[in-house]
Amino acid sequence: MIFILNTPILTTYGEYRFKKISVSEAKEILDHADFVSAVGHQATTDALTTLFSRKIEMNRISVTMQVHDGAIVFRMLERLPEGVVLSLEELLSRKFEIGLLVRTA
C-alpha cells in the first residue's frame, strides 16, 4: 500500500527508509500503485493535486504502515507558527520537499 502523508511520521515501530524524491518520481509511483491519502489539511491536498496532476482527497485518518508499505510525504522545510493555516498559493510558495518513506522491517 502507498499512503500520502503531510509529514514524515513513523506510524508504528519498525525499520524505515526515507529519501528525497522528485515530483515526477512521486507521480510515477502513484501511476502504478493504489494509494490512500491521510492528509487532513485542504490546502495541502490542493497543493498535492496540483503537483501530482491527480485528485488527492482530504482524509483525516490514522495510518499504521505494514512492512513493505510506502508513503509519499509532503515535507515542509519550515515550521509554521501555531494556528497558521496557509492557502494553496501560500503553501506552494514555501520551501518543501517530497519524500518516499518505506517500512522495511
Phi and psi in degrees as GROMACS dihedral restraints (atoms count N, CA, C in turn):
[ dihedral_restraints ]
;  ai    aj    ak    al  type     phi  dphi    fc
    3     4     5     6     1  -113.6    20    10
    4     5     6     7     1   130.1    20    10
    6     7     8     9     1  -107.9    20    10
    7     8     9    10     1   158.4    20    10
    9    10    11    12     1  -116.0    20    10
   10    11    12    13     1   124.0    20    10
   12    13    14    15     1  -123.3    20    10
   13    14    15    16     1   155.1    20    10
   15    16    17    18     1  -105.5    20    10
   16    17    18    19     1    16.4    20    10
   18    19    20    21     1  -162.7    20    10
   19    20    21    22     1   147.4    20    10
   21    22    23    24     1   -80.8    20    10
   22    23    24    25     1    89.7    20    10
   24    25    26    27     1  -114.0    20    10
   25    26    27    28     1   137.4    20    10
   27    28    29    30     1   -83.2    20    10
   28    29    30    31     1   115.6    20    10
   30    31    32    33     1   -83.5    20    10
   31    32    33    34     1   -15.1    20    10
   33    34    35    36     1  -165.4    20    10
   34    35    36    37     1   170.8    20    10
   36    37    38    39     1   -67.1    20    10
   37    38    39    40     1   147.2    20    10
   39    40    41    42     1   156.3    20    10
   40    41    42    43     1  -168.9    20    10
   42    43    44    45     1  -112.0    20    10
   43    44    45    46     1   139.7    20    10
   45    46    47    48     1  -133.9    20    10
   46    47    48    49     1   156.2    20    10
   48    49    50    51     1  -123.5    20    10
   49    50    51    52     1   134.1    20    10
   51    52    53    54     1  -133.9    20    10
   52    53    54    55     1   123.7    20    10
   54    55    56    57     1  -139.7    20    10
   55    56    57    58     1   153.1    20    10
   57    58    59    60     1   -74.9    20    10
   58    59    60    61     1   136.9    20    10
   60    61    62    63     1  -132.0    20    10
   61    62    63    64     1   164.7    20    10
   63    64    65    66     1   -84.6    20    10
   64    65    66    67     1   165.0    20    10
   66    67    68    69     1   -60.1    20    10
   67    68    69    70     1   -41.1    20    10
   69    70    71    72     1   -65.9    20    10
   70    71    72    73     1   -35.3    20    10
   72    73    74    75     1   -65.5    20    10
   73    74    75    76     1   -40.5    20    10
   75    76    77    78     1   -63.4    20    10
   76    77    78    79     1   -43.3    20    10
   78    79    80    81     1   -60.5    20    10
   79    80    81    82     1   -40.8    20    10
   81    82    83    84     1   -62.2    20    10
   82    83    84    85     1   -43.2    20    10
   84    85    86    87     1   -61.6    20    10
   85    86    87    88     1   -45.9    20    10
   87    88    89    90     1   -68.3    20    10
   88    89    90    91     1   -26.2    20    10
   90    91    92    93     1   -68.5    20    10
   91    92    93    94     1   -22.3    20    10
   93    94    95    96     1  -120.4    20    10
   94    95    96    97     1    18.4    20    10
   96    97    98    99     1  -147.9    20    10
   97    98    99   100     1   151.1    20    10
   99   100   101   102     1   -74.5    20    10
  100   101   102   103     1   141.6    20    10
  102   103   104   105     1  -140.1    20    10
  103   104   105   106     1   158.2    20    10
  105   106   107   108     1  -128.8    20    10
  106   107   108   109     1   126.5    20    10
  108   109   110   111     1   -79.3    20    10
  109   110   111   112     1   136.1    20    10
  111   112   113   114     1  -124.5    20    10
  112   113   114   115     1    32.4    20    10
  114   115   116   117     1   -94.1    20    10
  115   116   117   118     1   123.5    20    10
  117   118   119   120     1  -105.2    20    10
  118   119   120   121     1    16.6    20    10
  120   121   122   123     1  -124.9    20    10
  121   122   123   124     1   125.0    20    10
  123   124   125   126     1   -59.8    20    10
  124   125   126   127     1   -43.5    20    10
  126   127   128   129     1   -62.5    20    10
  127   128   129   130     1   -35.3    20    10
  129   130   131   132     1   -68.8    20    10
  130   131   132   133     1   -42.4    20    10
  132   133   134   135     1   -65.9    20    10
  133   134   135   136     1   -35.7    20    10
  135   136   137   138     1   -64.5    20    10
  136   137   138   139     1   -41.8    20    10
  138   139   140   141     1   -64.0    20    10
  139   140   141   142     1   -44.5    20    10
  141   142   143   144     1   -66.5    20    10
  142   143   144   145     1   -37.2    20    10
  144   145   146   147     1   -59.1    20    10
  145   146   147   148     1   -43.6    20    10
  147   148   149   150     1   -65.2    20    10
  148   149   150   151     1   -48.7    20    10
  150   151   152   153     1   -64.9    20    10
  151   152   153   154     1   -41.7    20    10
  153   154   155   156     1   -96.4    20    10
  154   155   156   157     1    -1.8    20    10
  156   157   158   159     1    55.0    20    10
  157   158   159   160     1    38.4    20    10
  159   160   161   162     1  -156.1    20    10
  160   161   162   163     1   152.8    20    10
  162   163   164   165     1   -69.1    20    10
  163   164   165   166     1   123.1    20    10
  165   166   167   168     1  -112.3    20    10
  166   167   168   169     1   118.1    20    10
  168   169   170   171     1   -83.0    20    10
  169   170   171   172     1   146.6    20    10
  171   172   173   174     1   -74.5    20    10
  172   173   174   175     1   132.7    20    10
  174   175   176   177     1  -157.4    20    10
  175   176   177   178     1    92.2    20    10
  177   178   179   180     1   -78.6    20    10
  178   179   180   181     1    84.5    20    10
  180   181   182   183     1  -126.0    20    10
  181   182   183   184     1   158.9    20    10
  183   184   185   186     1   -89.2    20    10
  184   185   186   187     1   146.2    20    10
  186   187   188   189     1  -121.6    20    10
  187   188   189   190     1   138.9    20    10
  189   190   191   192     1  -124.7    20    10
  190   191   192   193     1   105.4    20    10
  192   193   194   195     1   -74.5    20    10
  193   194   195   196     1   136.2    20    10
  195   196   197   198     1   -95.4    20    10
  196   197   198   199     1   165.5    20    10
  198   199   200   201     1   -55.6    20    10
  199   200   201   202     1   133.7    20    10
  201   202   203   204     1    80.9    20    10
  202   203   204   205     1    -4.4    20    10
  204   205   206   207     1   -71.1    20    10
  205   206   207   208     1   153.2    20    10
  207   208   209   210     1  -129.7    20    10
  208   209   210   211     1   167.7    20    10
  210   211   212   213     1  -145.2    20    10
  211   212   213   214     1   133.3    20    10
  213   214   215   216     1   -86.2    20    10
  214   215   216   217     1   124.5    20    10
  216   217   218   219     1  -116.7    20    10
  217   218   219   220     1   125.3    20    10
  219   220   221   222     1   -88.5    20    10
  220   221   222   223     1   112.9    20    10
  222   223   224   225     1  -116.4    20    10
  223   224   225   226     1   109.2    20    10
  225   226   227   228     1   -69.6    20    10
  226   227   228   229     1   141.0    20    10
  228   229   230   231     1   -96.7    20    10
  229   230   231   232     1    10.0    20    10
  231   232   233   234     1  -143.1    20    10
  232   233   234   235     1   150.5    20    10
  234   235   236   237     1   -92.1    20    10
  235   236   237   238     1   127.8    20    10
  237   238   239   240     1   -82.2    20    10
  238   239   240   241     1   152.0    20    10
  240   241   242   243     1   -60.7    20    10
  241   242   243   244     1   153.3    20    10
  243   244   245   246     1   -56.4    20    10
  244   245   246   247     1   134.5    20    10
  246   247   248   249     1    83.8    20    10
  247   248   249   250     1    -4.2    20    10
  249   250   251   252     1   -77.1    20    10
  250   251   252   253     1   129.4    20    10
  252   253   254   255     1  -119.0    20    10
  253   254   255   256     1   122.7    20    10
  255   256   257   258     1   -95.4    20    10
  256   257   258   259     1   149.3    20    10
  258   259   260   261     1   -78.6    20    10
  259   260   261   262     1   171.2    20    10
  261   262   263   264     1   -56.1    20    10
  262   263   264   265     1   -48.7    20    10
  264   265   266   267     1   -63.3    20    10
  265   266   267   268     1   -42.8    20    10
  267   268   269   270     1   -63.9    20    10
  268   269   270   271     1   -40.8    20    10
  270   271   272   273     1   -64.4    20    10
  271   272   273   274     1   -47.2    20    10
  273   274   275   276     1   -70.5    20    10
  274   275   276   277     1   -18.0    20    10
  276   277   278   279     1   -84.9    20    10
  277   278   279   280     1   -11.0    20    10
  279   280   281   282     1   -85.9    20    10
  280   281   282   283     1   162.7    20    10
  282   283   284   285     1   -77.9    20    10
  283   284   285   286     1   132.2    20    10
  285   286   287   288     1  -149.9    20    10
  286   287   288   289     1   166.2    20    10
  288   289   290   291     1  -134.1    20    10
  289   290   291   292     1   161.6    20    10
  291   292   293   294     1  -111.8    20    10
  292   293   294   295     1   132.1    20    10
  294   295   296   297     1  -124.8    20    10
  295   296   297   298     1   161.8    20    10
  297   298   299   300     1  -117.8    20    10
  298   299   300   301     1   117.2    20    10
  300   301   302   303     1  -107.0    20    10
  301   302   303   304     1   125.6    20    10
  303   304   305   306     1  -127.8    20    10
  304   305   306   307     1   130.4    20    10
  306   307   308   309     1   -83.9    20    10
  307   308   309   310     1   118.5    20    10
  309   310   311   312     1   -99.3    20    10
  310   311   312   313     1   -22.2    20    10
